[in-house]
Amino acid sequence: MPPASSIAPPRGRLDHLLPQGYLEGFTNPATPGRLSVFSIERQQWFESTPRKVAAINGFYDYSPDSAPDQTADQAFKEFEERFPNVRRELVASGFSGWQSHLDFLLRYAQMLRARSDLFRQQTVTNARQQPMVRVKEVVNDPATGKTGIKWEELTETAEEREKLFRDMAITTMRLEIAKGAAFFSQLHWCLRIATAVTDPVNTGDDAIVAEYKAPTWEAALTDANTHIFFPVCRHACLIGSPAKFVLETEAFHASDVKLLQRRYLKGECRFAYSPKRLDAVK
């Protein structure tokens, strides 16, 4: 019998774009295990549980005939097992010493960014715009000792190419996660804490939100006006910027909580998640 690590996970499962352990941090303490979900397209609220939302059947499945060296489950494993414990520890301590967990939290943010539907769409769109070739032959020149590669264009049908793009997007996601904190580690970070139960931090399918005015992402990473938001749970949000913050830890101002809520309620993804129904977006 093959070792457990070599057995492929079941196909067609309900794959969570946001881990259930992450969404549990946005549930309502008055109704344990329940959270309010906002359909951005329909502009409607409904109640649900982390198990039933932010998920698509078979989203992280490679094609049946592919042979990846790792699965998405393996890429997610450390983060999904560790994050709930870190979150509970932070909440219990009032977020004292959150900086000691910063590296893990930034790696987790990278994981959330890479496993999103938005990242998948961007990766596939970029692939469609590139010429697609495969290695036809590896040639060794005995005179020079150099190795060359002969390429050939793909002859697959449009449907077969889409399958290749999908598999490539899953592999690209895994590679992004393997980078660790990546560009997040280049930024300065602060933690803002929501002190009022009536004004909680919320999140969305695209949990990591970047706001910048620079013409390119490379320029944004050095622009003081760039801000990246990572809602950790209903109690707090990490905010990153190329510029240092005067205060690294501070209570959210009421107006800033409202702005954060609107970022997710007015986002381009399908759903936003909150412990309670929030005011309608103006």
C-alpha positions as CSV (number, residue, x, y, z in Angstrom):
1,M,0.0,0.0,0.0
2,P,1.5,3.4,-0.9
3,P,2.3,5.9,1.9
4,A,-0.4,8.3,2.8
5,S,1.5,11.3,1.4
6,S,1.4,9.8,-2.1
7,I,-2.3,9.1,-2.2
8,A,-4.1,11.8,-4.2
9,P,-6.9,13.6,-2.3
10,P,-10.5,13.0,-3.3
11,R,-11.6,14.9,-6.4
12,G,-14.5,17.3,-6.7
13,R,-14.6,18.2,-3.0
14,L,-15.8,21.6,-1.8
15,D,-12.5,23.5,-1.9
16,H,-12.4,26.6,0.3
17,L,-10.9,29.7,-1.2
18,L,-10.8,31.0,2.3
19,P,-9.9,28.4,5.0
20,Q,-12.7,27.5,7.4
21,G,-10.2,28.3,10.2
22,Y,-9.8,31.8,8.9
23,L,-13.5,32.4,8.5
24,E,-14.2,31.2,12.0
25,G,-12.5,34.4,13.2
26,F,-15.3,36.4,11.7
27,T,-18.2,34.5,13.2
28,N,-20.7,36.1,15.6
29,P,-19.9,35.4,19.3
30,A,-23.6,35.8,20.0
31,T,-24.4,32.9,17.6
32,P,-21.4,30.7,17.7
33,G,-20.3,29.2,14.3
34,R,-22.5,31.6,12.3
35,L,-21.5,34.6,10.2
36,S,-23.2,37.1,8.0
37,V,-22.4,36.9,4.3
38,F,-22.9,39.8,1.8
39,S,-23.6,39.0,-1.8
40,I,-21.9,41.9,-3.6
41,E,-23.7,41.2,-6.9
42,R,-27.2,41.0,-5.3
43,Q,-26.5,43.5,-2.6
44,Q,-28.1,41.1,-0.1
45,W,-27.2,39.7,3.3
46,F,-27.7,36.1,4.4
47,E,-26.5,33.9,7.3
48,S,-24.3,30.9,6.9
49,T,-21.4,28.9,8.4
50,P,-17.7,28.8,7.4
51,R,-18.2,25.3,6.0
52,K,-20.7,26.3,3.4
53,V,-19.3,29.5,2.0
54,A,-16.2,30.8,0.2
55,A,-15.8,27.5,-1.6
56,I,-16.0,26.0,-5.1
57,N,-16.2,22.3,-6.0
58,G,-12.9,20.9,-7.2
59,F,-11.2,24.4,-7.4
60,Y,-7.8,23.0,-6.5
61,D,-8.0,19.7,-8.4
62,Y,-5.3,19.1,-11.1
63,S,-6.5,17.5,-14.3
64,P,-7.1,13.7,-13.9
65,D,-4.2,12.9,-16.3
66,S,-1.7,15.2,-14.7
67,A,1.0,14.1,-12.3
68,P,2.0,17.1,-10.0
69,D,4.8,16.6,-7.5
70,Q,2.6,18.1,-4.8
71,T,-1.1,18.9,-4.2
72,A,-2.7,22.1,-3.0
73,D,-3.6,20.3,0.2
74,Q,0.1,19.9,1.0
75,A,0.8,23.5,0.2
76,F,-2.0,24.6,2.6
77,K,-1.4,22.2,5.4
78,E,0.9,24.1,7.7
79,F,-1.1,27.3,7.5
80,E,-4.5,25.8,8.0
81,E,-3.3,23.8,11.0
82,R,-1.5,26.6,12.7
83,F,-3.5,29.8,12.1
84,P,-6.5,29.1,14.3
85,N,-4.1,28.6,17.3
86,V,-2.2,31.8,16.5
87,R,-5.5,33.7,16.2
88,R,-6.8,32.4,19.5
89,E,-3.5,33.3,21.2
90,L,-3.5,36.8,19.8
91,V,-7.2,37.4,20.9
92,A,-6.6,36.0,24.4
93,S,-3.6,38.3,24.9
94,G,-5.3,41.4,23.5
95,F,-2.9,41.2,20.6
96,S,0.1,41.9,22.9
97,G,3.3,40.9,21.2
98,W,1.7,40.4,17.8
99,Q,5.0,41.2,16.2
100,S,6.4,37.9,17.3
101,H,3.9,36.2,15.0
102,L,4.3,38.7,12.1
103,D,6.4,36.4,9.8
104,F,3.8,33.6,10.0
105,L,0.9,36.1,9.5
106,L,2.6,37.5,6.4
107,R,3.2,34.1,5.0
108,Y,-0.4,33.3,5.7
109,A,-1.5,36.5,3.9
110,Q,0.6,35.4,0.9
111,M,-1.2,32.0,1.0
112,L,-4.6,33.8,1.1
113,R,-3.6,36.0,-1.9
114,A,-2.3,33.1,-4.0
115,R,-5.3,30.7,-3.4
116,S,-7.9,33.3,-4.4
117,D,-10.1,33.2,-7.5
118,L,-8.6,36.6,-8.5
119,F,-5.1,35.2,-8.5
120,R,-6.3,32.2,-10.6
121,Q,-8.0,34.5,-13.1
122,Q,-4.9,36.8,-13.4
123,T,-2.6,33.8,-13.9
124,V,-4.7,32.2,-16.6
125,T,-5.2,35.6,-18.4
126,N,-1.5,36.1,-18.5
127,A,-0.9,32.6,-19.8
128,R,-3.4,33.1,-22.6
129,Q,-1.5,36.1,-23.8
130,Q,1.9,34.3,-24.0
131,P,3.1,32.0,-26.9
132,M,2.8,28.4,-25.7
133,V,5.6,26.0,-26.6
134,R,7.0,22.7,-25.3
135,V,10.4,21.1,-25.3
136,K,10.8,18.9,-28.4
137,E,14.4,17.8,-28.1
138,V,17.4,18.5,-25.9
139,V,20.5,18.6,-28.1
140,N,24.1,18.2,-26.9
141,D,26.9,19.7,-29.1
142,P,30.0,17.5,-28.7
143,A,32.2,20.2,-30.2
144,T,31.4,22.9,-27.7
145,G,30.0,20.8,-24.9
146,K,26.9,23.0,-24.7
147,T,23.4,21.9,-24.4
148,G,20.6,23.4,-26.6
149,I,16.8,23.0,-26.6
150,K,14.6,22.7,-29.6
151,W,11.0,23.9,-29.1
152,E,7.8,23.2,-30.8
153,E,4.4,25.0,-30.7
154,L,1.5,23.4,-28.9
155,T,-1.0,21.7,-31.1
156,E,-3.6,21.1,-28.3
157,T,-7.2,22.2,-28.9
158,A,-8.6,25.3,-27.1
159,E,-10.2,23.0,-24.5
160,E,-6.9,21.1,-23.9
161,R,-5.1,24.4,-23.5
162,E,-7.5,25.6,-20.9
163,K,-6.8,22.4,-19.0
164,L,-3.1,23.2,-19.2
165,F,-3.7,26.8,-18.1
166,R,-5.7,25.6,-15.1
167,D,-3.0,23.1,-14.0
168,M,-0.3,25.7,-14.5
169,A,-2.3,28.2,-12.3
170,I,-2.5,25.7,-9.5
171,T,1.3,25.1,-9.7
172,T,1.9,28.9,-9.9
173,M,-0.2,29.2,-6.7
174,R,1.9,26.7,-4.9
175,L,5.1,28.4,-6.0
176,E,3.8,31.7,-4.7
177,I,3.0,30.2,-1.4
178,A,6.5,28.6,-1.2
179,K,8.0,32.1,-1.5
180,G,7.0,32.8,2.1
181,A,6.2,36.4,3.0
182,A,7.8,37.5,-0.3
183,F,7.2,41.3,-1.0
184,F,5.1,41.6,2.2
185,S,8.3,41.4,4.2
186,Q,9.6,44.6,2.5
187,L,6.8,46.6,4.0
188,H,6.2,48.2,7.4
189,W,3.2,46.9,9.3
190,C,0.9,48.1,12.0
191,L,-2.1,46.4,13.7
192,R,-5.4,48.2,14.2
193,I,-7.8,46.8,16.7
194,A,-11.6,47.1,16.6
195,T,-12.7,47.8,20.2
196,A,-16.4,48.1,19.5
197,V,-18.4,44.9,19.0
198,T,-20.9,46.9,16.9
199,D,-18.1,47.8,14.4
200,P,-16.1,44.6,13.7
201,V,-13.5,44.0,11.1
202,N,-14.8,42.1,8.0
203,T,-13.2,40.4,5.1
204,G,-14.0,39.1,1.6
205,D,-13.2,36.4,-1.0
206,D,-10.2,38.5,-1.9
207,A,-9.0,38.9,1.6
208,I,-5.8,40.7,0.8
209,V,-6.6,44.2,-0.6
210,A,-3.9,46.5,-2.0
211,E,-4.6,50.2,-2.6
212,Y,-2.1,52.3,-4.5
213,K,-1.9,55.2,-7.0
214,A,1.5,54.4,-8.5
215,P,1.5,53.5,-12.2
216,T,3.0,50.0,-11.6
217,W,3.1,47.5,-8.8
218,E,6.9,47.8,-8.7
219,A,6.6,51.6,-8.1
220,A,3.8,51.0,-5.6
221,L,6.1,49.0,-3.4
222,T,8.2,52.1,-2.7
223,D,5.3,54.7,-2.6
224,A,4.3,55.9,0.9
225,N,0.7,56.1,-0.3
226,T,0.4,52.3,-0.9
227,H,-1.5,50.3,1.7
228,I,-2.2,46.6,2.0
229,F,-5.0,45.3,4.2
230,F,-5.1,41.9,5.9
231,P,-8.1,41.4,8.2
232,V,-6.8,38.9,10.7
233,C,-10.2,38.3,12.4
234,R,-13.2,40.4,13.6
235,H,-11.0,42.0,16.2
236,A,-8.1,43.3,14.2
237,C,-6.5,44.1,10.8
238,L,-2.9,44.2,9.7
239,I,-2.0,47.2,7.5
240,G,1.2,47.3,5.5
241,S,3.0,50.2,3.7
242,P,6.4,51.2,2.4
243,A,6.2,54.1,4.9
244,K,6.7,53.6,8.7
245,F,3.8,54.0,11.0
246,V,4.0,56.4,13.9
247,L,2.1,53.8,16.1
248,E,2.4,50.1,15.3
249,T,-0.5,49.1,17.6
250,E,-3.5,51.2,18.1
251,A,-7.3,51.0,18.4
252,F,-9.2,51.6,15.1
253,H,-10.8,55.0,14.8
254,A,-14.5,54.6,14.1
255,S,-14.3,56.2,10.7
256,D,-11.4,54.0,9.7
257,V,-13.3,50.8,10.6
258,K,-16.2,52.1,8.4
259,L,-13.7,52.6,5.5
260,L,-12.3,49.1,5.9
261,Q,-15.8,47.6,5.9
262,R,-16.7,49.4,2.7
263,R,-13.5,48.2,1.0
264,Y,-14.9,44.6,1.2
265,L,-18.6,45.4,0.8
266,K,-17.8,47.3,-2.4
267,G,-15.1,44.8,-3.7
268,E,-15.0,43.1,-7.0
269,C,-15.2,39.6,-5.6
270,R,-18.5,37.7,-5.0
271,F,-18.9,37.8,-1.2
272,A,-17.9,39.6,1.9
273,Y,-18.0,38.1,5.4
274,S,-18.8,39.7,8.8
275,P,-19.9,38.8,12.3
276,K,-23.0,40.9,11.8
277,R,-24.9,42.7,9.1
278,L,-23.3,46.0,8.4
279,D,-24.9,49.3,7.2
280,A,-25.7,49.5,3.5
281,V,-22.9,50.8,1.4
282,K,-23.5,54.3,0.1
